[in-house]
Amino acid sequence: MEQDKRGRMPSLLHASARGRNRMQLILVVSYIFLFVLGLIIGSFLNVCIYRIPRGVSVASGRSVCPGCGSMIHGYDNIPVLSYLLLRGKCRSCGARISPRYPLVELLTAGCFLLCGVRYGISIETVLFCAFSAVLVAVAFIDIDTQEIPDRFHFIILGLGIAALFLVPEVGWISRLVGAACISVPMLVIALATDGFGIGDVKLMAVSGFLLGWKNIVFAALAGAVLAAVCALVLIALKRKTKKDKIAFGPYLAIALFTAALFGDTIVSAYLSLFSL
Ligand SMILES: [Zn+2]
């Protein structure tokens, strides 16, 4: 554990052994907290991913088994654990429960943990945990429906406005340029062809405002490369043909999450290759 670039935790370097141990204990406890919180939020995201495209409120009513319609009890709704205990089957009818449910929970927990490891106990961790939760929902809803509901764009815009005040290191000019520099060219391409949907354009606009221009440029390049590589692999494996529409959202989500955590580091390393 050492001091990071922004000078966080400098006291750690000079702290006594006992103080250092206590600090490490606090960090470990906060990592466990973030992981468990991620599992719980991931469980809620499963509800969102299932209900929002069907126009059902996420706040009302207990979850029911899609197979038999019986209500799922609280003790059968513990993230990951219930899936393992029930061996992936409904307690009432024995219908198979998709492994996607525990996967979404573990994925969200993993994202929260990574945010904690990267940003420590800080406001960035809170903002980017929320951002990653939105990205998980966006990715899976886009896979299911090829659409990104507008409410997720508004949540990211809200996070961006909060960040404007809470993370002033990224200036408002960088945020405004970030909101436009990828989304405007994308909008032109989206209107001229149907390479990607308007939902993707809005996602990059609000994420650009949250992350700033350098990170959103990185995210756009990384997302495009990732999508192209995956499309080639899927076509080579004959799982898709050239004519199939492939949802772009999941690739953008992965790229945006990477940019939120490591964009600065990667862009600086890349620019230093040219001594910029
Ligand atoms: Zn059932």
Residues whose N, C-alpha, C, O or C-beta is under 5 A from the ligand:
A	BS01	ZN	C65 G67 C68 G69 C90 S92 C93 G94 A95
